[in-house]
Amino acid sequence: RVTAGSSFREPNFFENFSTGFAIGNPDLKPEHAHSWEAGLEQSVARSRASVSATLFDQRFTDLIDYNPSVAAPMPNYENIAAATARGLELGIHVAPGAASLGLTYTNLSTRVTNPGFDSTSGAALATGQPLLRRPKHAARLDVGYRFRGRGMASLAVSYVGDRQDQDFETFPYPRVTLPSYARVDVAGEIHLLRSRGAAPGLAASLRIENLFDAA
């Protein structure tokens, strides 16, 4: 499979029309992204399992950046920065019967290709640096089981690797590394009454997100 597309983000109200300490720019263009992906998927074991691999690439242009050196009445916001994001996603799905298992892994590489106005060490868009809060490694495990018309249970584990961010409590906002974490979600459903003809059924469900309070 091969797909391609484009998207945009309109400037928000503050970026267009703010006044006071920051001056908005009503002439801002939307931020744009152009992307493509190419992948292969193969069924095995008489379609009871499948494996997949996908390459993807995204280009971001006209990113809106804040220029702190501009004095009123000139606007502080301009379309200037650009960045790329590319990587590989691998997946395995197995469903031999009542049970199912899915596993995905994503390797992501991001890079600022055109910097913003800020050239200090605290710049959010610095040339050659990765985009903030984008993990290089991410994975997800989904396990499910259906109990022959009586209900179902599921477990999902999402892993997010370490990623760069900024410490906004310390000027000039140095880069820091956020630690990796794993989030666990569980869910279940039990059928109390099965539907019969026009009579509706009744089921009880329970879902707990972030079971171990991962941050």
Residue pairs with C-beta under 8 A, 6 or more apart in sequence:
1 38
1 39
1 40
1 41
2 36
2 37
2 38
2 39
3 36
3 37
4 34
4 35
4 36
4 37
5 34
5 35
5 36
6 32
6 33
6 34
6 35
7 32
7 33
7 35
8 30
8 31
8 32
8 33
9 30
9 31
10 30
11 25
11 28
11 29
11 30
11 31
11 64
11 77
13 24
14 22
14 24
15 24
15 25
15 28
15 64
15 77
16 24
16 25
16 26
16 28
17 24
17 26
18 24
22 66
22 76
22 77
23 70
23 72
23 73
23 74
23 75
23 76
24 75
24 76
24 77
25 75
25 76
25 77
25 78
27 75
28 64
28 77
28 78
28 79
29 62
29 79
30 62
31 60
31 61
31 62
31 63
31 64
31 79
32 60
32 61
32 62
33 58
33 59
33 60
33 61
34 58
34 59
34 61
35 56
35 57
35 58
35 59
36 56
36 57
37 54
37 55
37 56
37 57
38 54
38 55
39 52
39 53
39 54
39 55
39 89
40 52
40 53
40 54
41 50
41 51
41 52
42 50
42 51
42 52
43 49
43 50
44 50
44 51
45 96
48 94
48 95
48 96
49 92
49 93
49 94
49 95
49 96
50 91
50 92
50 93
51 90
51 91
51 92
51 93
52 89
52 90
52 91
52 92
52 93
53 88
53 89
53 90
53 91
54 88
54 89
54 90
54 91
55 86
55 87
55 88
56 86
56 87
56 88
56 89
57 84
57 85
57 86
58 84
58 85
58 86
59 82
59 83
59 84
60 82
60 83
60 84
60 85
61 82
62 79
62 82
63 79
63 80
63 81
63 82
63 83
63 116
63 125
64 77
64 78
64 79
64 80
64 81
65 77
65 78
65 80
65 81
65 116
65 117
65 118
65 124
65 125
66 76
66 77
66 116
66 117
66 118
67 76
67 77
67 78
67 116
67 117
67 118
68 76
68 117
68 118
69 117
70 76
78 117
80 114
80 116
80 117
81 112
81 114
81 115
81 116
81 125
82 112
82 113
82 114
83 110
83 111
83 112
83 113
83 114
83 125
83 131
84 110
84 111
84 113
85 108
85 109
85 110
85 131
85 134
86 108
86 109
87 106
87 107
87 108
87 109
88 106
88 107
89 104
89 105
89 106
89 107
90 104
90 105
90 106
91 102
91 103
91 104
91 105
92 101
92 102
92 103
92 104
93 100
93 101
93 102
93 103
94 100
94 101
94 102
95 101
98 145
98 146
98 147
98 148
99 143
99 144
99 145
100 142
100 143
100 144
100 145
101 141
101 142
101 143
101 144
102 140
102 141
102 142
102 143
103 139
103 140
103 141
103 142
104 139
104 140
105 137
105 138
105 139
106 137
106 138
106 139
107 136
107 137
108 134
108 135
108 136
108 137
108 138
109 130
109 136
110 130
110 131
110 134
111 128
111 129
111 130
111 131
112 125
112 126
112 127
112 128
112 129
112 130
112 131
113 127
114 127
115 123
115 125
115 126
115 127
116 123
116 124
116 125
118 124
118 125
118 126
119 126
120 172
121 172
121 174
121 175
122 166
122 171
122 172
122 173
122 174
122 175
123 129
124 132
124 166
124 173
129 164
129 175
130 136
130 163
130 164
132 163
132 164
132 165
132 166
133 163
133 164
133 165
133 178
134 163
135 160
135 161
135 162
135 163
135 180
136 161
136 162
136 163
137 159
137 161
137 180
138 158
138 159
138 160
138 161
139 158
139 159
140 156
140 157
140 158
140 159
141 155
141 156
141 157
142 154
142 155
142 156
143 154
143 155
143 156
144 152
144 153
144 154
144 155
145 152
145 153
145 154
146 152
147 153
149 191
149 194
150 190
150 191
151 188
151 189
151 190
151 191
151 203
152 188
152 189
153 186
153 187
153 188
153 189
154 186
154 187
154 188
155 184
155 185
155 186
156 184
156 185
156 186
157 182
157 183
157 184
157 185
158 182
158 183
158 185
159 180
159 181
159 182
160 180
160 181
160 182
160 183
161 180
162 177
162 178
162 179
162 180
163 177
163 178
164 175
164 176
164 177
164 178
165 175
165 176
165 177
165 178
166 173
166 174
166 175
166 176
167 173
167 174
167 175
167 176
181 214
181 215
182 214
183 209
183 210
183 212
183 214
184 210
184 211
184 212
184 214
185 207
185 208
185 209
185 210
185 211
186 207
186 208
186 211
187 205
187 206
187 207
187 208
188 205
188 206
188 207
189 203
189 204
189 205
189 206
190 203
190 204
190 205
191 201
191 202
191 203
192 201
192 202
192 203
192 204
193 201
193 202
194 201
195 201
